Amino acid sequence: MKNLSFAVLASVGVLVALELLGRVGSSVHKDIAWKQDTTPEQWLIHSPTVGWEKKPGYEGSVGLADREFDAEGYFAVDSDQVAASSGKKKVVFVGDSNTFGWGVPTAASFVEVAENLLTDVDAIDLGVVGYTSYQGRITLEKQLPLLKPDLVVVSFNFNDRRYVLQPEAVDGPEEFQRVYQSSRSAAASIAGFVEMSHFYRGLRLFMRKVGLAPGPVTEIDVVGLNPRVDEDSYRRNLSQIAAETKRLGIPVLFVLLRDDPLLSDHLKRGIASLAERDYDMAIAYLNATVRSDTMFSEVARLYLAKAYEAKGDKAKAAEAAVSRSVYRSFSGGTLIRLDTDYNDIMREVAAESHVALLDGAKVLEEQPSAFIDFCHFNADGHRRLGEALAVRISEILAIEPANKLP
């Protein structure tokens, strides 16, 4: 009986040990996946002024396609246009991942589509994944004197509206300088090396579980979150771009885009129902968006809390505002503001500053299936937008297109 009891206890001990190892292994696997998702990729380098830039000389995959950057950090396809004057009109595009060409090869981006339709134009793509209007404004301050373009095309919206976990982490010189200095410190190099150790990460997880080490933020109140670039700052960035280009005698074209109309449909219906005081319908739509766990979930929480508040249910309003799904990325969290609010600002600034505006949202909404995710579009979407841009560019610069445009 003693031997049998010992064998049973030993078996139970082995099973418990295996279960613990399995749980730790699963946690480490998730931790590794989180690390891969939130660590800046190899295609970028840190910058003290704009946060990050395209890495000079990089060749590899970025945005679901192979990319090549030259020794100065420009797209390799633009190298000759940057280095020498061809006698053509030079058009500089500044923007985020959509301008960069996320989701399609570089040759299929709307920048290249527009250029190919305009024989008298050299297009230079300064788009960078994750950029906001602040980063675009600082980029133009550097590039305008160097490139001396005949036209600047500006498109920002999405990343401006993503949340940051601390108020001081909003886009600005202090935050980018802090991150830059941190990336260059010896402690950062050591931490990067140590993070490669599965043993260290398993030990860290164990210490967090037993309360010996602080864990990452796992719960946030969306009501208190700030966007990377708030509404006033967004307006200021666009206005300053318009003012600086006007000072230099360079015309500007703002390009207005929006989120995927299909994925954001429930969010927009919920907000419309809230405006109509149909609170039960608003709660149904907004709850569906929250549960979808997408880029739109946290902004849906904001309006869900407002819907419960309007019904007089403060307890549910407070509960709805708390998220336990914290999204981490080098370019910010999920959305915390609506595209319509920022698009209205772009329209207002364009009108006040006498800047040309292309409503790219209307162009893309003619074929909603062109979207491949929350804001990016496929080759057909890039083609449609590139064609519309070619028309406006030819009008602004008074040049003839290469082919008959739609």
SULKA-V482275 format. One record per helix or strand of 2 or more residues. SS is the DSSP state (~ for helix, > for strand). FROM is the first residue (numbers start at 1). LEN is the number of residues. Records with the same first field share a line. If there is no record, write none. Layout:
SS = FROM-LEN, FROM-LEN
This chain:
~ = 2-37, 76-8, 97-4, 106-3, 110-8, 133-15, 159-3, 167-3, 173-12, 186-9, 198-12, 222-3, 231-17, 265-11, 279-14, 297-14, 314-7, 339-15, 360-6, 368-3, 379-19
> = 44-4, 51-4, 59-4, 65-5, 89-7, 121-5, 151-5, 162-3, 220-2, 226-2, 251-6, 322-2, 356-4
